[in-house]
Amino acid sequence: MLVYNQEELVRFVEEAKQYARYGKVADYIPALGKADPNELSIAIYTPDGRVVDAGDVTVKVTLQSISKIIALALVLIDRGEDEVFHKVGMEPTDYPFHSIAKLEEKPAKPLNPMINAGALVVTSMIQGGSVSERLERLLAFVRRLAGNERISYSDEVARSEFETAFLNRSLCYFLKQHRIIDEDVEELMELYTKQCAIEMTCIDLARIGLVLALDGRDPHSSEPLMPLDVARICKTFMVTCGMYNSSGEFAIKVGIPAKSGVSGGILAAVPGRCGIGVFGPALDDKGNSLTGVKLLERLSKTYSLSIF
Ligand SMILES: NC(=O)CC[C@H](N)C(=O)O
């Protein structure tokens, strides 16, 4: 069992915050531009139910790309590996997360579910009769993973992205032309932007990380919340593609399965040991939390958390 020292964690946060000036808050989704780049918080959830945190962990963070891992788990449970990987690949890419370039090569199938093109395909596979029914199914799954019934989405952030997501719409039309998706693009964009705007605290993020760290089991009841294989696939994608096109560098420097989002959130799962939630909106040029990555690097080195 890991026992983290709260004072040490506060010190690590203060150290990592010094890097905030080298980062930039995402503003291509206008509502995210309001975030304070100097914000940095972390929660670590261990299997004994303890939470150690530092920074303001009451602040809510929208999932953005972190939602890609949760939507993938849901769709794998619903449809199985064969159907999902018929439409989206398993390979990392050194292209940015919103790139359209690779879709022009044959086959047009997106390289993996962690880039936007792949995530849009995954979201299109969420089952249900209407956008609101599909969103409710995803939210119900998120709430179970986080053990928090109050989780919902930010209407402001969802709307802000929906009104400005021309690049994501382009990806959808490309995918539709190549028959990888067939649903109405505006409906898919509504579901995707609401999915990305699901908001929670670092403690909720850490608890979801812990479920993955425990091979899909609820940390309290040990009830399986997803099959072991689904948790394994999610963690594998977190290692190979979770930090976009700096996943290789992150694997070397931190070595923990993790998924980031442009809100500045990171969800990390240290197998068998703990779940970690981080929020630091100052981003590097790949779209990862710059301060968050620095903090995880420090933590990984101090507590030997690398899985490699
Ligand atoms: N990297 C991200 O977090 C991207 C998510 C964001 N909602 C988008 O599609 O652009």
The ligand as an SDF file (V2000), in Angstrom:
LIG
                    3D

 10  9  0  0  0  0  0  0  0  0999 V2000
   -7.3060   16.9120  -26.8600 N   0  0  0  0  0  0  0  0  0  0  0  0
   -8.5300   17.1120  -26.4140 C   0  0  0  0  0  0  0  0  0  0  0  0
   -8.8030   17.1340  -25.2270 O   0  0  0  0  0  0  0  0  0  0  0  0
   -9.5300   17.3630  -27.4800 C   0  0  0  0  0  0  0  0  0  0  0  0
  -10.9530   17.3570  -26.9890 C   0  0  0  0  0  0  0  0  0  0  0  0
  -11.7490   18.4550  -27.5870 C   0  0  0  0  0  0  0  0  0  0  0  0
  -13.1030   18.3860  -27.1340 N   0  0  0  0  0  0  0  0  0  0  0  0
  -11.6610   18.4080  -29.1020 C   0  0  0  0  0  0  0  0  0  0  0  0
  -12.2650   17.5810  -29.7020 O   0  0  0  0  0  0  0  0  0  0  0  0
  -10.9900   19.1860  -29.7020 O   0  0  0  0  0  0  0  0  0  0  0  0
  1  2  1  0
  2  3  2  0
  2  4  1  0
  4  5  1  0
  5  6  1  0
  6  7  1  0
  6  8  1  0
  8  9  2  0
  8 10  1  0
M  END
$$$$
